[in-house]
């Protein structure tokens, strides 16, 4: 596969060592899990601001299931392959991304294409795999963590001492919201579909008690 000159010498050398094709999971037609098929696809090339990640693990999200069922078409320009979050290692960079990030272990939000050996995404949508966390666990972070952080902290401006009502407390979004609220001294009030789930959400909140010093969020 040709390598754009803008990728730089070091990145070009690394890119040259990559295969031209990769394994990917494609949706052959709308339906159940049986419509997922392993195929060969060209390894994508990162453009300006993007990185190429060698995927170790991919998260499974509701949009992936809906796309497989034929009710969630990918946005224009997005990969037709499913997969919206991954973890892995940066193995090539596009123009404007420092070559020093090559080799970084990251988890990332991607615009489709995560069910593959390699995927491209803007470097701005990557963050380091937290210490002590496996690639498999890290792959489940980006969607829920970014969704909760954006909605609670960047839009609702919650701060220490506030109370937050969380619907679906045992969902991925719910448990992540409980975790962040516990970290920042915010009271969580949750609703769930059953008493068993309510008890599980309560236990999760208790388990998230932290003895480390936490950052302070102020009102804007």
C-alpha positions as CSV (number, residue, x, y, z in Angstrom):
1,X,0.0,0.0,0.0
2,X,1.5,3.4,-0.9
3,X,2.5,5.6,2.0
4,X,1.7,9.3,1.8
5,X,4.9,11.4,2.0
6,X,3.3,13.6,4.7
7,X,3.5,10.6,7.2
8,X,7.2,11.2,7.7
9,X,10.2,8.9,7.5
10,X,9.7,7.1,10.8
11,X,6.0,6.6,10.3
12,X,6.7,5.5,6.7
13,X,9.1,2.8,7.9
14,X,6.6,1.5,10.3
15,X,3.8,1.7,7.8
16,X,5.9,-0.3,5.3
17,X,6.1,-3.1,7.8
18,X,2.3,-3.4,8.1
19,X,0.3,-5.8,5.9
20,X,-1.7,-4.5,3.0
21,X,-4.8,-6.3,4.1
22,X,-6.4,-7.1,7.4
23,X,-9.1,-9.2,8.9
24,X,-12.4,-7.4,9.6
25,X,-15.9,-8.3,10.7
26,X,-18.5,-7.3,8.1
27,X,-22.3,-7.2,8.1
28,X,-23.4,-9.2,5.1
29,X,-27.1,-8.3,5.4
30,X,-29.5,-7.2,8.1
31,X,-30.2,-9.9,10.7
32,X,-28.9,-11.8,13.7
33,X,-25.3,-12.6,14.7
34,X,-25.1,-15.1,11.9
35,X,-24.8,-12.3,9.3
36,X,-21.4,-11.2,10.7
37,X,-18.7,-12.5,8.5
38,X,-14.9,-12.4,8.6
39,X,-13.5,-10.7,5.5
40,X,-10.3,-9.2,4.2
41,X,-10.2,-5.4,3.9
42,X,-7.4,-3.0,2.9
43,X,-5.5,-1.6,5.9
44,X,-6.7,2.0,6.2
45,X,-4.2,4.9,5.9
46,X,-4.5,7.8,8.5
47,X,-5.0,11.3,7.0
48,X,-4.2,14.6,8.7
49,X,-4.8,14.5,12.4
50,X,-5.5,10.8,12.5
51,X,-3.6,7.7,13.8
52,X,-3.7,4.1,12.8
53,X,-4.4,1.7,15.7
54,X,-3.5,-1.9,15.7
55,X,-6.6,-3.2,17.5
56,X,-6.3,-5.6,20.5
57,X,-9.9,-5.4,21.7
58,X,-13.2,-3.7,20.6
59,X,-16.2,-2.7,22.6
60,X,-19.7,-3.9,21.8
61,X,-22.4,-1.1,21.8
62,X,-26.1,-0.9,21.1
63,X,-25.5,1.0,17.8
64,X,-23.3,-2.0,16.6
65,X,-26.3,-4.3,17.2
66,X,-28.7,-1.9,15.6
67,X,-26.4,-1.6,12.6
68,X,-26.3,-5.4,12.3
69,X,-30.1,-5.4,12.4
70,X,-30.3,-2.8,9.6
71,X,-31.8,0.0,11.7
72,X,-28.7,2.1,12.2
73,X,-26.9,3.0,9.0
74,X,-23.4,4.5,9.5
75,X,-23.1,8.3,9.0
76,X,-21.9,9.5,5.6
77,X,-18.2,9.0,5.3
78,X,-18.0,6.5,8.2
79,X,-16.7,3.0,7.8
80,X,-19.4,0.5,7.0
81,X,-17.8,-1.9,9.4
82,X,-19.2,-2.0,12.9
83,X,-17.3,-1.1,16.1
84,X,-17.2,2.3,17.8
85,X,-14.5,1.9,20.4
86,X,-11.2,0.1,20.6
87,X,-8.0,-0.4,22.5
88,X,-4.6,-1.1,21.0
89,X,-1.3,0.4,19.9
90,X,-0.7,3.4,17.6
91,X,1.3,2.1,14.6
92,X,1.1,4.9,12.1
93,X,0.3,8.6,12.1
94,X,-1.1,11.2,9.7
95,X,0.1,14.7,9.0
96,X,0.1,16.9,12.0
97,X,0.3,14.1,14.6
98,X,3.7,13.9,16.3
99,X,5.7,10.8,15.5
100,X,6.5,10.4,19.2
101,X,3.0,8.9,19.8
102,X,4.0,5.8,17.8
103,X,3.8,2.8,20.1
104,X,1.4,4.4,22.5
105,X,-1.1,2.0,24.1
106,X,-4.5,3.8,23.8
107,X,-8.2,3.3,23.9
108,X,-10.2,5.4,21.5
109,X,-13.5,6.4,20.1
110,X,-13.8,5.6,16.4
111,X,-16.3,6.3,13.6
112,X,-17.0,2.7,12.8
113,X,-14.5,0.1,11.7
114,X,-13.5,-1.1,15.2
115,X,-14.2,-4.8,14.4
116,X,-10.9,-5.2,12.5
117,X,-7.2,-5.7,13.0
118,X,-6.6,-2.0,12.3
119,X,-8.7,1.2,12.5
120,X,-8.1,4.9,12.0
121,X,-9.4,7.7,14.2
122,X,-8.5,11.3,15.1
123,X,-5.7,11.4,17.7
124,X,-7.8,13.8,19.7
125,X,-10.2,10.9,20.4
126,X,-7.5,8.7,21.9
127,X,-6.4,8.5,25.5
128,X,-3.9,6.3,27.3
129,X,-4.9,2.9,28.6
130,X,-5.1,3.5,32.4
131,X,-2.3,1.8,34.5
132,X,-3.4,-1.7,35.6
133,X,-6.2,-1.9,33.1
134,X,-6.2,-4.6,30.5
135,X,-6.7,-3.9,26.8
136,X,-10.0,-5.8,27.0
137,X,-11.3,-3.6,29.9
138,X,-9.9,-0.4,28.3
139,X,-11.9,-1.1,25.1
140,X,-15.1,-0.6,27.0
141,X,-14.2,2.9,28.3
142,X,-14.4,5.5,25.5
143,X,-18.2,5.4,24.7
144,X,-19.5,5.5,28.3
145,X,-16.7,7.6,29.8
146,X,-16.9,10.4,27.1
147,X,-20.7,10.3,27.1
148,X,-21.0,10.7,30.9
149,X,-18.3,13.3,31.1
150,X,-19.7,15.4,28.4
151,X,-23.3,15.4,29.6
152,X,-22.7,15.7,33.3
153,X,-19.6,17.8,33.6
154,X,-19.3,19.8,30.4
155,X,-23.1,20.4,29.8
156,X,-24.7,20.1,33.2
157,X,-21.7,21.6,35.1
158,X,-22.2,19.3,38.1
159,X,-19.9,19.9,41.1
160,X,-19.2,18.5,44.5
161,X,-22.2,18.6,46.7
162,X,-24.7,18.3,43.8
163,X,-27.2,15.4,43.4
164,X,-27.7,13.6,40.1
165,X,-30.6,11.4,39.0
166,X,-29.4,8.5,36.9
167,X,-31.9,6.3,35.1
168,X,-30.7,2.7,34.4
169,X,-28.2,2.6,37.1
170,X,-26.8,-0.8,36.2
171,X,-26.2,0.0,32.5
172,X,-22.7,0.9,31.2
173,X,-23.7,4.6,31.3
174,X,-25.2,4.2,34.7
175,X,-22.3,2.5,36.4
176,X,-19.9,5.0,34.8
177,X,-22.0,7.9,36.0
178,X,-22.1,6.5,39.6
179,X,-18.3,6.0,39.5
180,X,-17.6,9.6,38.4
181,X,-20.1,11.0,40.8
182,X,-18.6,9.1,43.7
183,X,-15.1,10.3,42.7
184,X,-16.1,14.0,42.6
185,X,-18.3,14.0,45.8
186,X,-21.7,14.0,44.0
187,X,-24.7,12.2,45.3
188,X,-26.2,9.6,42.9
189,X,-29.9,8.8,42.9
190,X,-30.6,5.9,40.6
191,X,-33.6,4.2,39.0
192,X,-33.5,0.6,37.8
193,X,-35.8,-2.0,36.2
194,X,-35.9,-4.3,39.3
195,X,-35.1,-4.5,42.9
196,X,-32.2,-6.7,42.2
197,X,-30.7,-4.1,39.8
198,X,-31.3,-1.4,42.4
199,X,-29.4,-3.4,45.0
200,X,-26.6,-4.0,42.5
201,X,-26.4,-0.2,41.7
202,X,-26.2,0.5,45.4
203,X,-23.4,-2.0,45.9
204,X,-21.6,-0.5,43.0
205,X,-21.7,2.9,44.6
206,X,-20.4,1.6,47.9
207,X,-17.6,-0.2,46.1
208,X,-16.6,3.0,44.4
209,X,-15.8,4.8,47.6
210,X,-12.3,6.1,47.2
211,X,-9.8,7.2,49.8
212,X,-7.6,9.1,47.4
213,X,-7.6,12.9,47.2
214,X,-10.1,13.9,44.5
215,X,-10.2,17.0,42.3
216,X,-12.6,19.7,43.0
217,X,-15.2,20.9,40.5
218,X,-16.5,24.4,40.9
219,X,-19.7,26.0,39.6
220,X,-19.3,28.0,36.4
